[in-house]
Amino acid sequence: MTDENTTPNPADPAEPNTAMGPAQVTLRTSEQGAPALSTLYDQIGGRETFERLVREFYRGVASDPDLLAMYPEKDLEGAIQRLTGFLEQYWGGPTTYSQERGHPRLRMRHNPFKVNPAARDRWLAHMHAAVKSLELSPLHEATLWDYLERAAHAMVNTFDE
């Protein structure tokens, strides 16, 4: 027998899979109530906040000829929607990004572009300004920034100038 706190065993769907470690537990505000803990997506304001973040970021990109050259389209709206969708999914929002585009495959998607440390640093400067513009709580800002900084470092694919 399974319930929402166990993972079905693929070999026998009627039995919980204990080989995967402890069952996931969802803390609730009351029996069958809403989850007691929400996602960062919910905590900072959902899509509206992520869209504000990304639009502010792309305002900076639009003024940076080196970064702007990495975007094949003159209109950045497609890039804005893709990054917004990715971030909202990553932080616990709707899974629209994967439904429309499949697995994020960030390194593969960035591989055609020359992402060197200088490009990474310009990307981070614009993103940092965008994160600051949200005026999040220190914990939320640090959590979001930690991920963005690590992701930017992971996208470097060349050390050529």
C-alpha positions in Angstrom: 0.0 0.0 0.0 1.2 3.5 -0.8 0.2 6.9 0.3 1.5 10.5 -0.5 4.4 10.0 1.9 6.0 7.0 0.1 7.4 6.3 -3.3 5.9 3.4 -5.2 8.3 0.5 -5.8 8.5 0.0 -9.6 8.9 -3.8 -9.1 5.7 -4.0 -7.1 3.6 -0.8 -7.2 1.6 -2.0 -4.2 4.7 -1.8 -2.0 6.6 1.3 -0.9 10.1 1.7 -2.3 12.4 1.8 0.8 15.6 1.3 -1.3 15.4 5.0 -2.3 15.8 6.2 1.3 13.3 7.6 3.6 9.9 8.5 2.3 9.3 12.2 1.5 7.3 13.9 4.2 5.0 16.8 3.6 4.4 19.0 6.7 0.9 20.3 6.7 -0.9 23.0 8.7 -3.6 20.6 9.6 -4.7 17.1 8.7 -5.1 17.1 4.9 -4.4 20.9 5.0 -2.1 23.1 2.9 1.6 22.4 3.1 3.2 24.2 6.0 6.2 25.1 4.0 5.9 26.9 0.6 8.4 27.2 -2.2 10.7 30.1 -2.7 8.6 30.8 -5.8 5.5 31.3 -3.6 7.4 33.1 -0.8 8.8 35.9 -3.0 5.7 36.5 -5.1 5.5 34.0 -7.8 5.6 34.7 -11.6 5.2 38.4 -11.1 8.5 38.6 -9.1 10.4 36.4 -11.5 9.2 38.3 -14.5 10.3 41.6 -12.8 13.7 40.0 -12.1 14.2 38.8 -15.7 12.9 42.0 -17.3 15.3 44.1 -15.2 18.1 41.7 -16.1 17.4 42.0 -19.8 17.3 45.8 -19.5 21.0 45.5 -18.5 21.7 43.0 -21.3 20.2 45.3 -23.9 22.7 48.0 -22.9 25.7 45.5 -23.1 26.8 45.0 -26.7 29.0 42.0 -25.8 26.2 40.1 -24.1 23.5 41.3 -26.5 25.5 39.8 -29.4 24.8 36.3 -27.8 21.1 36.7 -28.4 20.2 35.8 -32.0 16.9 37.7 -31.9 16.6 41.5 -32.0 13.5 41.3 -29.8 14.5 39.8 -26.4 10.9 38.9 -25.4 11.5 35.2 -26.3 14.6 35.1 -24.1 12.7 36.9 -21.3 9.9 34.3 -21.4 12.3 31.4 -21.5 14.4 32.6 -18.5 11.3 33.5 -16.5 9.8 30.1 -17.2 13.0 28.3 -16.3 13.5 30.2 -13.0 9.9 29.9 -11.9 10.0 26.1 -12.5 13.4 25.7 -10.8 12.1 27.5 -7.7 8.8 25.5 -7.4 6.4 27.2 -9.8 4.6 25.8 -12.8 6.5 23.3 -15.0 5.5 25.0 -18.2 9.2 25.4 -19.2 9.8 21.7 -19.3 6.4 21.0 -20.9 7.2 23.4 -23.7 11.0 22.9 -24.1 11.9 19.6 -22.5 14.8 19.2 -20.0 16.6 22.5 -19.3 20.0 21.2 -20.4 21.6 24.5 -19.5 25.1 23.7 -20.6 24.0 22.3 -23.9 21.8 25.3 -24.7 24.7 27.7 -23.9 27.4 25.7 -25.7 27.0 27.5 -29.1 27.9 30.7 -27.4 31.4 31.8 -26.2 30.8 32.1 -22.5 34.2 33.1 -21.0 34.8 34.5 -17.5 34.4 38.0 -18.8 30.9 37.2 -20.3 30.0 35.4 -17.1 31.0 38.4 -15.0 29.0 40.8 -17.1 26.0 38.5 -16.9 26.4 38.3 -13.1 26.7 42.1 -12.8 23.4 42.6 -14.7 21.7 39.8 -12.7 23.0 41.1 -9.4 21.5 44.6 -10.2 18.2 42.9 -11.1 18.2 40.8 -7.9 18.9 43.9 -5.8 16.0 45.7 -7.5 13.5 43.2 -6.1 14.3 44.2 -2.5 13.8 40.7 -1.2 14.5 39.6 2.4 18.1 38.9 3.1 17.5 35.1 3.2 15.5 35.1 0.0 18.1 37.3 -1.8 21.0 35.1 -0.6 19.2 31.9 -1.6 18.4 33.2 -5.1 21.8 34.8 -5.6 23.7 31.7 -4.5 22.0 29.6 -7.2 22.4 32.3 -9.9 26.1 32.7 -9.2 26.8 28.9 -9.2 24.8 28.5 -12.5 26.7 31.4 -14.1 30.1 29.8 -13.2 28.8 26.4 -14.6 28.1 28.0 -18.0 31.7 29.0 -18.7 32.7 26.9 -21.7 35.9 28.7 -22.8 38.8 30.7 -21.4 39.5 32.3 -24.8 39.0 36.1 -25.0 
